[in-house]
Amino acid sequence: MTKIKVGVAGYGVIGQRLADGVALQEDMELIGVADVAPTLSIQALFEKGMPYDLYTADPGKKHLLTDAGIPVSGTLEELIGKVDIMLDSSPGGIGAKNKEIYVKNNVKAVFQGGEKNEVADIFFHGYANYEKGIGADYLKLTSCNTTGLIRTIDAIDREFGVEKVAMTIIRRVADPGDYHRGLTNALMVDKAPSHQAVDLMTIMPHINATGILVHTPVTHGHIITPIVSTKNKISKDDLLEMFRKHPRIRVVKLADGFLGNASLFKYARDLGNPRGDMYEVAVWEESIVKSGDDIMFAINIPQESVVIPESIDAIRAAMKMQMTREEGTEATNRYLGMKA
Ligand SMILES: NC(=O)c1ccc[n+]([C@@H]2O[C@H](COP(=O)([O-])OP(=O)(O)OC[C@H]3O[C@@H](n4cnc5c(N)ncnc54)[C@H](O)[C@@H]3O)[C@@H](O)[C@H]2O)c1
């Protein structure tokens, strides 16, 4: 089997998880990762014995890495020369700058949610519009909340036809270990509609969506509460059955002790998942409730790991490894060890 060669630019919260996810794909080869400074994640990579080769994305400041004793295998441009596709998880806005190097070297790339939509030809989600990504050169993944939200809305849409969605998003304000957001104890409301609702309509233009986002001073996951209007009548049992079958949705119960975002984070750690990650979004069974003909539920979004499967789907679509969403997402799920 010829393996698709992949590089990762930006070895931060998302990049280190993308690297681990790609390394698990038996039909892909992770050639290396690029970053600019000896961050804690890079220091941990070094202490782990450099399982991935590191390239510098800022050749003029290579000494920042080498002075810290960290081996550097070359420059980002040299990494690009060795790969079929780059996953760019550098900070929002930097991906657009890196794109100039990808274009110059004629290599495909998948960008993350912090970039503007214009960075890519296709705004991508593995389940909702896989086919649009087939053969594309530049794809942008949806953000963490949008990725998880669309998984659930797409599943309902395919079986019951969704007309309208309205939601509240309770958004974790920082990732674990972020000091630069301050030591906060306040909630903050964003201007409506939230970008996640607008993004959902970009990917699924037949759905009317809106929502309000509230930032909260927690780090272990966001919670979204969509209210969904369907074309065909849907019951709580219908929704549960569909979500239980979905490989990237986990149904949990308050009664079992899953009281909120922190229970899911702790459970993922108890499972021994690296970094306490969970690829699935979780739906609380007891949160599912009818409002007239509409249905409402609460989902947990593990923001650090939720976009990894759909990012790998983007490689499969761009490189034409699988030509349908079913085959593409199934391969990603299998290699990540998710339910069939
Ligand atoms: N953190 C989340 O919860 C989350 C979830 C989904 C999507 N995203 C998106 O993923 C992207 C990355 O976010 P993050 O949270 O992983 O950021 P991060 O700050 O944790 O990591 C970014 C890394 O990129 C490195 N970097 C800086 N300049 C670079 C360059 N020119 N080339 C390569 N690397 C460079 C930094 O040193 C850092 O290690 C953003 O678009 C963000 O919006 C983040």
The ligand as an SDF file (V2000), in Angstrom:
LIG
                    3D

 44 48  0  0  0  0  0  0  0  0999 V2000
   -7.5990   24.8950   21.1090 N   0  0  0  0  0  0  0  0  0  0  0  0
   -8.7930   24.4740   20.6890 C   0  0  0  0  0  0  0  0  0  0  0  0
   -9.6320   24.0970   21.4870 O   0  0  0  0  0  0  0  0  0  0  0  0
   -9.1140   24.4510   19.2090 C   0  0  0  0  0  0  0  0  0  0  0  0
  -10.1670   23.6280   18.7770 C   0  0  0  0  0  0  0  0  0  0  0  0
  -10.4550   23.5450   17.4000 C   0  0  0  0  0  0  0  0  0  0  0  0
   -9.7230   24.2980   16.4990 C   0  0  0  0  0  0  0  0  0  0  0  0
   -8.7120   25.1210   16.9410 N   0  0  0  0  0  0  0  0  0  0  0  0
   -7.9600   25.8650   15.9220 C   0  0  0  0  0  0  0  0  0  0  0  0
   -6.7330   25.1680   15.6810 O   0  0  0  0  0  0  0  0  0  0  0  0
   -5.7110   26.1150   15.3420 C   0  0  0  0  0  0  0  0  0  0  0  0
   -4.5650   25.9670   16.3200 C   0  0  0  0  0  0  0  0  0  0  0  0
   -5.0310   26.2610   17.6310 O   0  0  0  0  0  0  0  0  0  0  0  0
   -4.2850   25.6990   18.9380 P   0  0  0  0  0  0  0  0  0  0  0  0
   -5.2220   25.9110   20.0770 O   0  0  0  0  0  0  0  0  0  0  0  0
   -3.7520   24.3320   18.6760 O   0  0  0  0  0  0  0  0  0  0  0  0
   -3.0760   26.7530   19.0600 O   0  0  0  0  0  0  0  0  0  0  0  0
   -1.7600   26.6290   19.9580 P   0  0  0  0  0  0  0  0  0  0  0  0
   -1.3490   28.0130   20.2740 O   0  0  0  0  0  0  0  0  0  0  0  0
   -1.9570   25.6390   21.0640 O   0  0  0  0  0  0  0  0  0  0  0  0
   -0.6950   25.9750   18.9470 O   0  0  0  0  0  0  0  0  0  0  0  0
   -0.1830   26.6460   17.8260 C   0  0  0  0  0  0  0  0  0  0  0  0
    1.2810   26.2200   17.6350 C   0  0  0  0  0  0  0  0  0  0  0  0
    1.7500   26.7920   16.4100 O   0  0  0  0  0  0  0  0  0  0  0  0
    3.0760   27.2520   16.6170 C   0  0  0  0  0  0  0  0  0  0  0  0
    3.3920   28.2560   15.5900 N   0  0  0  0  0  0  0  0  0  0  0  0
    3.4640   29.6000   15.6740 C   0  0  0  0  0  0  0  0  0  0  0  0
    3.7890   30.1390   14.4740 N   0  0  0  0  0  0  0  0  0  0  0  0
    3.9150   29.1110   13.6050 C   0  0  0  0  0  0  0  0  0  0  0  0
    4.2360   29.0030   12.2250 C   0  0  0  0  0  0  0  0  0  0  0  0
    4.4900   30.1100   11.4790 N   0  0  0  0  0  0  0  0  0  0  0  0
    4.2600   27.7890   11.6390 N   0  0  0  0  0  0  0  0  0  0  0  0
    4.0090   26.6640   12.3770 C   0  0  0  0  0  0  0  0  0  0  0  0
    3.7180   26.6980   13.6930 N   0  0  0  0  0  0  0  0  0  0  0  0
    3.6740   27.9060   14.3040 C   0  0  0  0  0  0  0  0  0  0  0  0
    3.0780   27.7640   18.0580 C   0  0  0  0  0  0  0  0  0  0  0  0
    4.3970   27.8100   18.5880 O   0  0  0  0  0  0  0  0  0  0  0  0
    2.1960   26.7210   18.7500 C   0  0  0  0  0  0  0  0  0  0  0  0
    2.9480   25.6230   19.2360 O   0  0  0  0  0  0  0  0  0  0  0  0
   -6.3860   27.4970   15.3470 C   0  0  0  0  0  0  0  0  0  0  0  0
   -6.8540   27.7610   14.0320 O   0  0  0  0  0  0  0  0  0  0  0  0
   -7.5750   27.2840   16.2840 C   0  0  0  0  0  0  0  0  0  0  0  0
   -8.6180   28.1920   16.0510 O   0  0  0  0  0  0  0  0  0  0  0  0
   -8.3760   25.1770   18.2750 C   0  0  0  0  0  0  0  0  0  0  0  0
  1  2  1  0
  2  3  2  0
  2  4  1  0
  4  5  1  0
  4 44  2  0
  5  6  2  0
  6  7  1  0
  7  8  2  0
  8  9  1  0
  8 44  1  0
  9 10  1  0
  9 42  1  0
 10 11  1  0
 11 12  1  0
 11 40  1  0
 12 13  1  0
 13 14  1  0
 14 15  2  0
 14 16  1  0
 14 17  1  0
 17 18  1  0
 18 19  2  0
 18 20  1  0
 18 21  1  0
 21 22  1  0
 22 23  1  0
 23 24  1  0
 23 38  1  0
 24 25  1  0
 25 26  1  0
 25 36  1  0
 26 27  1  0
 26 35  1  0
 27 28  2  0
 28 29  1  0
 29 30  1  0
 29 35  2  0
 30 31  1  0
 30 32  2  0
 32 33  1  0
 33 34  2  0
 34 35  1  0
 36 37  1  0
 36 38  1  0
 38 39  1  0
 40 41  1  0
 40 42  1  0
 42 43  1  0
M  CHG  2   8   1  16  -1
M  END
$$$$
